[in-house]
Amino acid sequence: MKKYWRCFVCNDIHYGVNPPETCPTCRVKNAYVEISSTEADTICSTTKVENIDFDKNKFLEAIDKFVKSNEFQLNPDKEKVSMLLEGIFNNEKNHGLKYCPCRLITKDFEEDLKLVCPCNFLAHNTYKEKGECWCGLFVRRK
């Protein structure tokens, strides 16, 4: 069962079955304590967060870093990638998150989190059989 966890050093919020061993924000080990959803919501809504503009170019930079140490790469078909990015950013504009452009959201927030790009495509048959994610943004390295 998933729970909310808060780093007592930096107030990073984590939602999951278990907390991270090391806080990804402040790097302190074993710093998470279980909290209520009300506390998590309060912390998230009152914490001042720097407004970071994350346009398609920044997203591509993040994806480039993401693929460097993995068994897959960004699809070399630049036209396809451009079309997929358009879909991802349209989903963010229309639905609030960068949902995969080829998957239908269910409007069940917890289920739909599984569809945010990049999703966990390594577990899907499409990747296992064809060597690419659902939409083809990521492909297995040759």
N, C-alpha and C positions, 0 to 999 in steps of 0.2 A: 504494500500500500504506500502510495506516495505521500510525502509530508513536506512541510516547509522547514527550512533550516536557515539560521542566520549566523554569519561569522561575527563573533563577539569583538573582533578587533576592528573590522572595517564596515560592518553591517551589510556585507554582500548577502543577497538572498539566493538560496538554492532550493529548487523544487525537485524532489526525487525520492526514491526508496531509501537511499542512504546519502549522507552528506559527502562531499569530496574529502579525501584525506588531507589535501592541501588546498587552501583557499586560492582560487585562480586570480583573485584581485590583489591580495596582500601577501600571498605565499606563506602564511602561517599554518603550521601543521595542527591538525585536530582542534580547529577553532570554531566548529559549528555546534550550535545548540538548536534543538527542535523548538519551533514556535508555532503559534496559531496562525490561521489564514488571515485573521483580522490584523495581527501584528505585522505580518508580511505585507499586506495591502497598505497599511498605514506607513510603513517604512518606504515602500516603493512610491507611494503617492506624495510623500513629503520630502523625499531625497531630491536635492537639486542635482539635476543631471545636465551636463553640457550638451547643448543641441548640436549634434554632429550631422552634417549633410552627407548622406550616403547615396551618391548618384551611381549611375551604371559603371562609370570608370572606377570609382572606389570599390564597388562590388566586385568588378573584374579583378582588381588588385588583390582583394581579400581571397577570391577564388584561386588566383594564381599561387598565393602563399599556401592555401589549403591543399592544393594538389601536389605540391613539390615533394612532400614526404609520403605520398600515398601510391597505391598500385594503379591509380587511374589518372587521367589527364583531362583537361578541357578539350572538348571536341575540336579537332582542327578545322572543321567547316565553319568559317567565320560568319557566313551568311545565316546559317542555322543558329549559331550562338547569338547573333544579333536579334533574330526573331524570338528566341527563347527568353532573352533578357527583357525584351519588350513585354512579353507575357508575364514574366515575373514581376516587373515593375507596375504593370496594369493591375495585377492582383493585389499588390501592396496598396496602390491608390484606392482600389475598390473595396478591399477586404481588410486592410490594416497590416498584413504581413506578406512576405515574399513567398507566397505559395507556389508550388510547382505548377507551371502553366498547363500541364497535360492531365492533372488530377482534379477531380471535383471535390470541393470542400463540403463537409457534412453539416456545418454550423454547430458542431459539437467541438468547442474550443480545444479540449484535451486531445480528441482524435485528430483534429485538424493541425495541431502542432507537429504531427508526424509528417505533414506534407510541406513544411517550410523548407525552402531550398537553402542549402543542400539537405535533402532528406536522407534517411538511412537506407540508401538504395543498395548497399552491399548485401543486404538481407533478402532482397527481392529476386524472384526468378528471372526477371528481365536482365538483371546484371549477371546472374550466374550463367544463364544460357546464351545471351547475346553479347555480353561484355559492355553494356551501357546502362545508364540509369533510365528511368521511365521515359523522360523526354529527350534523352540523347545529349544533354549538356555535358555529361561526363562519360568518358569511354575508357575501357581498360587499356593500359599501356601495352604496346606491342613488343 
